[in-house]
Amino acid sequence: MELDEAVVVRMVGRALGDPSIGIADWSARTLAGGMTQALGTSEGVMRVTGVGVSASRRTPWSIIIKTLRRVAEHDDPGDWDYWKREALAYRTGLLNDLPDGFAAPRCFGVEEVDDERVVIGLEDVRDAGPNPWPLDRYGLAARHLGRFNGANQTGGRPDWSWLSNGRIRQWLSQADRGFQEFDVLARSPIGSAWLTDESVARTKRAWRDRRPLLDALGRLPRCLCHHDAFRRNLIATRTEDGHDLTVAIDWAGVGMGVVGEDLATLVSISLQFLEVDAGDAAQLDRIAFEGYLAGLRDVGAVIDERTVRFGFAAAAHLLMGVGGTGGWLAWLVEEEDRPRVAEGIIGRPIDEILAQWRGLQPYLLDLGDEAHGLTSELGRIAS
């Protein structure tokens, strides 16, 4: 990815608060681009460093430059993977003034290069460690997400057409082909390393029984969601006065969801990407759920705990246990080099990935059983 020096100069000038500043000795290093790069809607993410030069001083600087690229199949503003959404989220100020403890990187500008590309300049936020996160840090991130979701319930949110809506249904629709061929795919070397016979039967049943859960999710309190707030998109840092802060990056999926949905992403995708061992899933679930409830209470969101639990359990089950299984399985088996691509995305050997997913699948399916059991409770709560 080539960077326009004039764009970099403008971004650095905003970052340093001096539009007239020049730059010297600057260089760029490519970082992992996340899902947007995997989808082709990002040309890449780069850490750009150098020295700002003015008449009176030389100032070291470091910023993040992300270049978004238009892709025809991701050009519908209503879809979860709309290519331009993150730029619009920063440009409109949607991500300003988030609740205490939760933040997006400061934005130093959004520039349209042409009809096909948009450049975003962002604060270079570094993780304060430790890494990997202890489970208690997931609990704190969950608390911050609870504040974010609770403070941004429907009513005070702008009705922008580019906000994502209905991510779970869209995710499930992409898994449809995988379930049409599920028996064959599950018997492939990839499938058999991932899914036990019991998991195959339970996953097929979960696909068949998905609609009551989707309908019940549609009746839950709605809120603004990040929609991809798992470990790799969250940075643990501290404010200048020493308070813990969770900074969320990669806002390409931001939009409307339901209470508990961001928590489902935090837990299930962090597990899927091997950030937490599958054997610790139940403990992560407990710590993160308690943190999320505390975050809702912090901002005065009065929502019955059973409603929140249903939102979390149903969303995690449908996103990863059902949609993620059908989608990933079909994608991995489709071409011989896909396991290698998955290793690049997740950063671990394919045998470790499949071993983790084999241990994770029963937990995700158990969440579905729990969610089905809670559907009758939701009716009593509503009445």
Backbone torsions as a table, in degrees:
resi	resn	phi	psi	omega
1	MET	NA	125.4	179.4
2	GLU	-92.7	139.9	179.2
3	LEU	-106.6	138.6	175.3
4	ASP	-82.4	118.0	-176.3
5	GLU	-60.2	-34.2	-179.9
6	ALA	-64.1	-38.3	177.2
7	VAL	-65.6	-43.8	179.4
8	VAL	-60.4	-43.4	-179.6
9	VAL	-60.0	-43.5	-179.9
10	ARG	-65.0	-42.6	179.6
11	MET	-63.0	-43.3	-179.3
12	VAL	-66.7	-38.9	177.7
13	GLY	-59.0	-40.8	177.2
14	ARG	-69.0	-39.5	-179.1
15	ALA	-63.1	-38.5	-176.9
16	LEU	-93.3	-2.8	179.1
17	GLY	71.0	27.5	-178.2
18	ASP	-144.4	91.0	-176.6
19	PRO	-60.5	-19.6	-176.5
20	SER	-90.2	-1.7	-174.2
21	ILE	-69.4	146.8	173.1
22	GLY	-100.7	170.6	178.3
23	ILE	-127.3	147.4	179.8
24	ALA	-140.3	155.8	174.3
25	ASP	53.3	42.7	-176.9
26	TRP	-96.9	150.4	179.8
27	SER	-147.2	164.4	-176.8
28	ALA	-133.1	141.3	177.7
29	ARG	-128.2	130.3	-178.3
30	THR	-73.3	134.9	175.3
31	LEU	-110.7	167.7	175.3
32	ALA	-62.2	138.5	-173.5
33	GLY	-97.6	-0.3	177.6
34	GLY	68.7	-158.8	-175.0
35	MET	-65.0	-35.1	-179.0
36	THR	-61.5	-36.4	178.1
37	GLN	-72.7	-36.9	177.5
38	ALA	-63.1	-35.3	179.1
39	LEU	-78.6	-14.1	-177.2
40	GLY	89.8	2.1	-178.0
41	THR	-88.8	2.9	174.3
42	SER	-129.6	133.3	174.5
43	GLU	-79.5	-9.6	176.9
44	GLY	139.6	165.8	176.7
45	VAL	-121.1	132.0	-175.7
46	MET	-130.1	140.4	169.3
47	ARG	-93.6	119.5	-176.1
48	VAL	-112.7	125.9	-177.2
49	THR	-127.1	156.2	178.3
50	GLY	177.7	-160.2	-179.6
51	VAL	-126.7	128.9	173.9
52	GLY	-85.2	134.7	-174.5
53	VAL	-121.9	122.2	173.1
54	SER	-129.0	-179.1	-177.3
55	ALA	-63.0	-27.6	-171.3
56	SER	-111.3	-13.1	-174.2
57	ARG	-158.8	165.0	170.8
58	ARG	-121.1	125.2	-172.8
59	THR	-124.6	117.2	174.9
60	PRO	-64.3	145.2	178.7
61	TRP	-144.8	160.7	175.8
62	SER	-151.6	126.8	177.8
63	ILE	-135.3	165.2	175.9
64	ILE	-106.7	130.8	176.3
65	ILE	-115.1	122.8	178.0
66	LYS	-119.1	127.2	-179.1
67	THR	-110.7	117.5	178.3
68	LEU	-93.5	145.1	-177.1
69	ARG	-129.1	134.6	178.8
70	ARG	-69.3	131.6	173.7
71	VAL	-127.9	129.2	-170.6
72	ALA	-55.9	-41.0	-177.1
73	GLU	-76.1	-3.9	176.9
74	HIS	-122.5	37.2	-172.5
75	ASP	-108.1	9.9	178.8
76	ASP	-95.8	115.4	-177.6
77	PRO	-58.4	-21.1	-179.8
78	GLY	-82.8	-13.0	-176.8
79	ASP	-81.9	155.2	-178.4
80	TRP	-65.1	-22.2	-174.1
81	ASP	-111.9	29.5	179.1
82	TYR	-57.1	128.1	-167.7
83	TRP	-67.1	-28.7	-170.2
84	LYS	-99.9	-0.7	-169.9
85	ARG	-59.9	-43.6	-176.4
86	GLU	-62.1	-40.2	177.6
87	ALA	-62.2	-40.7	179.8
88	LEU	-67.9	-36.0	179.3
89	ALA	-62.3	-41.9	178.0
90	TYR	-73.2	-42.0	-175.1
91	ARG	-64.6	-37.5	-176.4
92	THR	-80.7	-9.1	-177.6
93	GLY	82.5	11.4	179.9
94	LEU	-56.5	-32.4	-173.1
95	LEU	-95.8	8.6	175.2
96	ASN	-81.5	150.5	171.6
97	ASP	56.2	49.5	175.1
98	LEU	-76.1	163.3	-175.1
99	PRO	-61.0	157.4	-177.9
100	ASP	-50.7	129.5	178.1
101	GLY	93.4	-11.5	-175.9
102	PHE	-128.6	135.5	-174.8
103	ALA	-153.9	161.8	166.3
104	ALA	-106.5	157.8	175.3
105	PRO	-59.9	148.0	173.5
106	ARG	-62.8	141.7	-179.0
107	CYS	-103.7	130.8	-178.6
108	PHE	-104.0	11.5	175.3
109	GLY	141.5	149.0	174.1
110	VAL	-126.2	117.7	-176.0
111	GLU	-125.0	129.0	176.4
112	GLU	-86.6	113.1	178.7
113	VAL	-69.7	-44.6	175.7
114	ASP	-162.1	-166.5	-178.8
115	ASP	-68.6	-12.8	-174.1
116	GLU	-107.5	-14.0	-174.0
117	ARG	-140.3	143.4	176.2
118	VAL	-133.8	135.9	-179.6
119	VAL	-110.5	133.1	177.6
120	ILE	-118.2	132.0	174.5
121	GLY	-106.0	127.6	-172.1
122	LEU	-131.5	155.3	173.0
123	GLU	-59.6	138.2	177.2
124	ASP	-89.4	93.8	-178.0
125	VAL	-93.5	129.1	-178.5
126	ARG	-107.2	142.0	178.3
127	ASP	-70.2	132.9	-178.1
128	ALA	-84.6	-3.9	178.6
129	GLY	76.9	179.6	-4.4
130	PRO	-72.9	164.0	179.6
131	ASN	-133.7	125.4	4.6
132	PRO	-69.9	159.0	178.2
133	TRP	-62.9	139.0	165.2
134	PRO	-70.1	159.8	-176.0
135	LEU	-61.0	-32.4	178.9
136	ASP	-62.2	-29.7	178.1
137	ARG	-70.5	-31.5	172.2
138	TYR	-63.9	-37.3	177.6
139	GLY	-62.7	-39.0	178.0
140	LEU	-69.4	-41.8	176.4
141	ALA	-61.0	-39.5	177.4
142	ALA	-62.9	-39.1	177.5
143	ARG	-62.0	-42.9	178.6
144	HIS	-64.8	-38.9	175.9
145	LEU	-64.6	-38.2	177.0
146	GLY	-60.8	-40.3	176.5
147	ARG	-63.5	-43.7	-179.7
148	PHE	-61.0	-50.4	-179.7
149	ASN	-65.8	-43.1	-177.0
150	GLY	-67.5	-33.3	-178.8
151	ALA	-82.0	-11.4	-175.1
152	ASN	-122.9	43.6	175.7
153	GLN	-73.7	158.9	-178.2
154	THR	-55.0	140.0	179.2
155	GLY	133.4	-51.2	179.7
156	GLY	-99.6	2.6	-175.4
157	ARG	-93.5	140.3	176.5
158	PRO	-65.6	147.3	-176.9
159	ASP	-97.2	64.8	178.9
160	TRP	-78.6	136.0	-176.2
161	SER	-67.5	-20.3	-176.6
162	TRP	-86.9	-6.4	174.7
163	LEU	-66.8	136.9	179.1
164	SER	-66.5	153.6	-177.7
165	ASN	-154.1	127.2	178.2
166	GLY	79.0	40.1	-175.7
167	ARG	-61.3	-40.3	-175.9
168	ILE	-62.7	-45.0	178.7
169	ARG	-62.2	-41.0	179.6
170	GLN	-66.1	-40.1	178.9
171	TRP	-62.6	-42.0	179.2
172	LEU	-66.9	-36.9	180.0
173	SER	-62.8	-31.0	178.7
174	GLN	-73.6	-17.0	179.5
175	ALA	-89.6	-3.9	-173.4
176	ASP	-58.0	-45.0	-178.2
177	ARG	-63.2	-37.4	178.6
178	GLY	-61.2	-35.9	-179.7
179	PHE	-80.7	-22.8	173.8
180	GLN	-64.8	-30.5	-178.8
181	GLU	-114.3	23.8	-166.7
182	PHE	-61.3	-43.0	-177.8
183	ASP	-61.0	-41.6	179.3
184	VAL	-68.2	-46.2	-178.8
185	LEU	-63.0	-39.3	-177.9
186	ALA	-67.8	-21.9	179.4
187	ARG	-92.2	-2.2	177.4
188	SER	-71.3	164.3	177.3
189	PRO	-55.1	-40.4	177.8
190	ILE	-64.5	-48.4	-176.7
191	GLY	-63.8	-43.5	-177.1
192	SER	-71.4	-26.2	175.3
193	ALA	-74.8	-21.1	-175.9
194	TRP	-97.5	-48.3	-168.4
195	LEU	-112.1	124.7	171.6
196	THR	-73.4	168.2	177.5
197	ASP	-58.6	-39.5	179.4
198	GLU	-65.9	-40.9	178.6
199	SER	-65.9	-36.3	176.6
200	VAL	-59.7	-50.0	-178.7
201	ALA	-63.0	-43.3	-178.3
202	ARG	-69.1	-36.5	-179.6
203	THR	-68.9	-40.3	175.9
204	LYS	-61.4	-41.0	178.8
205	ARG	-66.5	-37.7	178.9
206	ALA	-64.3	-38.7	176.4
207	TRP	-62.9	-43.3	-179.6
208	ARG	-64.4	-34.3	-172.9
209	ASP	-101.2	20.1	-173.4
210	ARG	-73.8	-28.8	-170.0
211	ARG	-65.3	-41.0	176.7
212	PRO	-59.8	-35.0	178.0
213	LEU	-69.6	-41.4	177.4
214	LEU	-61.1	-43.8	180.0
215	ASP	-63.0	-41.6	-179.9
216	ALA	-68.0	-37.4	176.1
217	LEU	-60.3	-35.0	-179.7
218	GLY	-65.3	-14.6	179.9
219	ARG	-98.1	-0.1	-177.8
220	LEU	-81.0	160.1	175.2
221	PRO	-58.2	133.2	-178.1
222	ARG	-93.4	151.9	-178.8
223	CYS	-155.8	163.5	173.5
224	LEU	-73.3	133.7	-177.8
225	CYS	-127.3	149.8	172.1
226	HIS	-72.6	-43.4	176.8
227	HIS	76.9	2.1	174.0
228	ASP	-150.9	36.3	-172.3
229	ALA	-87.8	63.3	174.3
230	PHE	-103.6	178.5	-167.6
231	ARG	-50.7	-44.8	-172.8
232	ARG	-71.3	-15.1	176.4
233	ASN	-103.2	12.9	179.8
234	LEU	-125.2	134.2	-178.9
235	ILE	-117.3	125.6	177.8
236	ALA	-90.9	116.4	-179.6
237	THR	-142.1	-169.7	-179.9
238	ARG	-137.2	150.7	175.1
239	THR	-74.5	170.8	-179.5
240	GLU	-61.4	-28.3	179.3
241	ASP	-93.2	12.4	170.4
242	GLY	91.2	8.4	179.0
243	HIS	-85.7	142.5	179.0
244	ASP	-65.8	141.7	-177.3
245	LEU	-138.9	136.1	172.9
246	THR	-108.2	115.9	179.8
247	VAL	-102.1	123.3	-178.9
248	ALA	-98.9	131.3	176.1
249	ILE	-112.3	175.9	177.4
250	ASP	56.8	73.1	-177.9
251	TRP	-92.9	26.5	-175.5
252	ALA	-65.7	-21.8	-177.8
253	GLY	-103.2	5.7	-171.6
254	VAL	-56.8	139.0	-179.4
255	GLY	170.2	-163.3	-174.8
256	MET	-85.8	140.5	176.0
257	GLY	-149.0	-154.1	-179.6
258	VAL	-126.9	162.1	179.9
259	VAL	-58.2	134.0	-178.2
260	GLY	93.9	-14.4	-173.9
261	GLU	-71.1	-42.0	177.1
262	ASP	-66.1	-34.4	176.0
263	LEU	-63.3	-39.6	178.1
264	ALA	-59.9	-40.6	177.7
265	THR	-64.9	-46.6	-179.5
266	LEU	-55.2	-47.8	-175.6
267	VAL	-76.2	-53.4	-169.4
268	SER	-72.6	-40.3	-177.6
269	ILE	-78.6	-32.2	173.5
270	SER	-60.5	-39.4	175.3
271	LEU	-67.7	-43.0	-178.8
272	GLN	-61.9	-34.5	-179.3
273	PHE	-91.2	15.8	173.5
274	LEU	63.3	25.0	175.0
275	GLU	-74.2	-27.3	176.4
276	VAL	-131.3	138.9	179.7
277	ASP	-65.1	141.0	-179.3
278	ALA	-57.3	-30.5	178.7
279	GLY	-65.8	-16.2	179.2
280	ASP	-101.1	12.0	-175.0
281	ALA	-59.1	-46.1	-177.1
282	ALA	-64.3	-39.7	179.8
283	GLN	-69.1	-41.9	175.8
284	LEU	-59.7	-44.5	178.0
285	ASP	-54.2	-51.5	-176.2
286	ARG	-62.7	-47.9	-177.0
287	ILE	-65.5	-44.5	-178.1
288	ALA	-68.8	-38.4	-179.4
289	PHE	-65.5	-43.4	177.8
290	GLU	-61.4	-40.7	178.1
291	GLY	-64.0	-41.7	-179.0
292	TYR	-64.1	-43.6	176.9
293	LEU	-59.6	-42.0	179.5
294	ALA	-62.7	-38.9	178.5
295	GLY	-64.5	-40.4	176.2
296	LEU	-60.9	-43.0	179.9
297	ARG	-66.3	-34.8	-179.3
298	ASP	-55.5	-35.9	-175.5
299	VAL	-103.8	11.6	175.1
300	GLY	78.2	19.0	177.8
301	ALA	-79.8	114.6	-177.0
302	VAL	-98.1	97.2	-178.3
303	ILE	-133.0	130.3	-178.9
304	ASP	-57.0	137.3	-176.9
305	GLU	-59.1	-34.6	179.4
306	ARG	-66.6	-33.8	176.8
307	THR	-65.2	-45.1	179.2
308	VAL	-62.9	-43.3	-179.2
309	ARG	-63.3	-40.7	177.5
310	PHE	-62.5	-45.6	-179.6
311	GLY	-57.7	-43.7	178.3
312	PHE	-64.7	-52.9	-173.6
313	ALA	-64.0	-45.5	-178.3
314	ALA	-66.7	-41.9	-178.3
315	ALA	-66.6	-45.1	179.7
316	ALA	-63.3	-42.1	179.9
317	HIS	-62.9	-48.2	-176.1
318	LEU	-72.6	-40.0	-178.4
319	LEU	-66.9	-52.7	-172.2
320	MET	-103.3	-41.6	-178.4
321	GLY	-69.7	-31.7	-178.5
322	VAL	-110.2	-67.4	-177.5
323	GLY	-61.3	-45.8	179.9
324	GLY	-63.8	-36.6	-179.9
325	THR	-67.8	-50.9	179.8
326	GLY	-63.2	-41.7	-177.9
327	GLY	-69.4	-50.4	-179.1
328	TRP	-64.9	-40.0	-176.9
329	LEU	-62.5	-47.8	179.6
330	ALA	-63.2	-41.4	-177.1
331	TRP	-66.5	-42.2	-177.8
332	LEU	-68.2	-37.6	-175.3
333	VAL	-80.6	-21.9	-170.8
334	GLU	-60.1	-41.5	-178.0
335	GLU	-135.7	149.3	-174.5
336	GLU	-62.0	-31.9	-175.4
337	ASP	-87.7	-1.0	-177.7
338	ARG	-63.5	-40.1	175.8
339	PRO	-56.8	-37.5	177.9
340	ARG	-66.0	-39.1	177.5
341	VAL	-64.4	-40.8	178.0
342	ALA	-61.6	-38.3	176.8
343	GLU	-60.5	-37.7	178.8
344	GLY	-69.2	-38.5	-179.5
345	ILE	-69.3	-46.3	-173.9
346	ILE	-90.3	-27.8	175.7
347	GLY	86.4	21.6	178.4
348	ARG	-139.8	156.8	177.6
349	PRO	-61.3	149.4	-174.2
350	ILE	-62.1	-32.6	179.8
351	ASP	-68.2	-34.1	175.9
352	GLU	-69.9	-38.7	178.4
353	ILE	-60.7	-49.8	-176.9
354	LEU	-67.4	-34.8	177.0
355	ALA	-64.7	-41.5	176.8
356	GLN	-62.7	-45.4	-177.5
357	TRP	-67.6	-32.1	176.9
358	ARG	-62.7	-42.1	178.1
359	GLY	-74.9	-26.2	-177.0
360	LEU	-79.9	-33.2	-172.1
361	GLN	-56.7	-44.5	179.0
362	PRO	-59.7	-37.4	177.5
363	TYR	-61.8	-46.6	-179.9
364	LEU	-64.0	-36.3	177.9
365	LEU	-72.3	-36.2	175.7
366	ASP	-62.2	-36.1	176.4
367	LEU	-61.7	-35.4	176.6
368	GLY	-64.9	-42.8	177.3
369	ASP	-61.4	-41.5	178.2
370	GLU	-62.5	-43.1	-179.2
371	ALA	-63.7	-42.9	177.1
372	HIS	-60.0	-39.0	179.1
373	GLY	-66.4	-26.1	-178.4
374	LEU	-86.9	-10.5	-176.3
375	THR	-61.7	-37.8	177.9
376	SER	-68.0	-33.3	177.2
377	GLU	-63.0	-37.3	-178.7
378	LEU	-61.3	-38.8	177.7
379	GLY	-61.4	-42.3	-179.5
380	ARG	-69.1	-35.6	178.4
381	ILE	-64.2	-45.8	-177.3
382	ALA	-64.2	-32.0	-177.4
383	SER	-83.6	NA	NA
